[in-house]
Amino acid sequence: MKDELDRRRWWSGPAESFAWLTTARVPAARTARGVLPWAPLVGVVLGTVATAVAWAAARAASPLVGAVLGIAVLAALTRGLHLDGLADTADGLGPLRGRDRALEVMRAGDVGPFGVVTLVLTLLLQVACLAQLLATDGGWPVLIVATVAARVAMARTGLPGVPVAEGSSLGSAVAGSVSRRWLAGTAVLLLAGSVAAGLSMSGGDMSGGDIGGGPALALPAAVALGLLASEALHSRATRRLGGVNGDVMGAMGEVSTAVTLLVAALLLA
């Protein structure tokens, strides 16, 4: 009986994360405590599926078609929740308004002009950068790395002591669910994976490219800048809203993805 309970505890975290963050048909999660710690694992699966579609479409049609379908797959598999969070966060943080009003706007079901413009421009940037990377020899792994990095950025909001915006049920549920040691280990694995992906792009040559170390260093640099961009958004949201909520988490993931793809495209394509 004890072994069975231990197995259930072990699988409950990933199951909760896939149930909340994807369209996967898994048993309904009783809590959201496992959502953020296992979000990077969800990113590995989502990134792999989206990259496979993007790579196949790029070969069959064009890099632009592949990029559009790759980003569309990510949106479909996540129910568009992160994109919705990006639009709501832009509406809340964009216009000059007080904290209570900003939170009220973010909880509303409609999307305002700031949200629409931010959503459209972010998607265009992601597609354009991914298309350029797909046109580059061996550039396809960047989408996997960017998708995982986005979930690491989201997991950061579950660290102990991170303030939660008033009225956020998801923020309250995941508060303190990610240990600093767990996040640090995940970040190390992400950077190691980005170095490995970069080496695969350069054929194992650390001396090529326009910058020192070529793709093996350019891709980790792109990841680092993507995480810094999400951190800047987190800081802004904390000051303006008093903490994070589900919308801010999704926005951090989309911003991290866009900046990672942008920097990678600038350095590698």
C-alpha positions, 0 to 999 in steps of 0.5 A: 500500500505504501509503495502504491501511495508513493507511486501516486505521489510521484506521478501526481505532479507531472499529471497535474502539470499536463492537465493544467498546461496542455490539452492532454487527456489526463485524470482531473487534477485535484490541486495545482501544486505540481503545475509549476515544478513540472512545467519544464517537462511539459515544455520538452514534450510540447516543444518536441511535437511543435518542432517536428511539425515545423521541421516537416512543414518547412521541408514540404513547403517553406520555412515560413509555413513551418514556422506558422504551423509550429507556433500554431501547434504550441497555441493549440496544445496549450489551449491558447492560455499563455497567449490569452495571459499575454493579452490580458497582462498587456491590457493590465500593465499598458494604460495608466491605471490603478492596481485595482482597476488593472486587475479588474481589466485582466479578469474581464473576458474581453481583450483591449487594444493594448492586448490585441497589438501585443498579441499580434506583434509577439506572434509575428515576431515568433513566426518570423524568427522561427522561419529564419531559424528553420531556413538555417542548417540545423536551426530547428532545435531552437524551438524546443529549447525556447519552449522549455525556457518559457516553462522555466520562466513560468516555474520561477513564479512558484518560488517561496516568497514570490508575491501573489496578486490579489484574487489570483486562485492559481497564484495562491495554489502554486505559491511556494511550490517550487524550491530554489534547489529544484529551479536551479537544477532545472536551469542548469539542465536547460543551459546544458541542453542548449549547449548540446543543441548548439553543438549539434548545430555546429557539428561539435565545433566550438570555434565557428560562428560570428561570435566566440564559440558559435552556436554552442554559446549563442543558444545559451545566450539566447536562453539567458536573455529570454529569461531576463526578459521574462524577469523584467516582466515579472518585476513590472507586474509585481510593482504594478499588480502587487504580485503575479497571477495566471495571466502574468505566468503565461505572459512571462512564458510567451515573452521568454519564447519570443526573446529567445527566438529573436536572439537566436535568429540574430546570432545564428541565422 
